Amino acid sequence: MYTLALAILLGLITAQVTSFVLENVPALAKVPVLGRNDNWFIAASILIVWLTDTSILATYGIGSTQEWVDVVGSGLAVAGLANLTNAVANWFDK
C-alpha cells in the first residue's frame, strides 16, 4: 500500500515539475523526439525513479535481473498511476 502511495506521489511531483519546466523553457518543445508534453513526462518519470532508486515493480514481485528494465518499467508505472490519479480527480471535479 505504501508503494502505491509512493508511486502516485512521485508521479504527481513529476507532473508538476514537468509542466513548470515546459512552461518556462519553450525551447524544449522543439526537441525532435521529445517535443510533446507526454513524452517529456514519461522521460521525467523514468529519471525520477532512477534518481530515487525506487523499484515499484520489484515490491510486487515483477522485478527483473537487469536494472534498466526495472527502472524503465517502474518509471512507466509511475507515469501511468499519475495519469490514472489525474483522470479520477477530474472525474470527481465534474
C-alpha positions, -999 to +999 in steps of 0.1 A: +000+000+000+028+024+008+044+016-025+013+026-044+012+059-025+049+064-032+043+058-069+014+082-070+033+109-051+063+105-074+040+108-104+023+140-091+057+156-083+070+147-117+039+161-134+042+194-116+079+197-123+075+188-159+047+213-165+067+240-147+098+234-168+080+232-201+062+265-194+093+283-185+117+268-212+098+269-245+129+257-264+123+221-250+092+218-272+115+220-303+134+188-294+125+164-323+118+132-303+106+146-270+086+176-284+053+166-269+045+171-232+036+135-227+070+123-239+087+147-215+066+134-186+074+098-193+111+106-196+110+126-163+092+097-146+119+073-156+145+098-145+130+104-111+127+066-105+163+062-114+174+092-092+155+080-062+165+043-067+129+033-063+117-001-076+079-001-078+077-033-098+101-053-075+078-047-045+051-065-063+073-094-074+078-082-110+114-072-107+140-081-134+176-092-132+186-063-154+185-030-136+175-009-166+143-030-172+132-024-137+139+014-139+121+018-171+092-004-160+089+014-127+090+048-145+062+038-168+042+026-138+047+059-121+036+078-152+006+055-156-005+059-120-001+097-122-024+098-153-049+075-136-049+097-105-054+128-127-083+111-145-100+101-113-096+136-098-110+152-130-140+128-129-147+139-093-143+175-103-173+173-127 
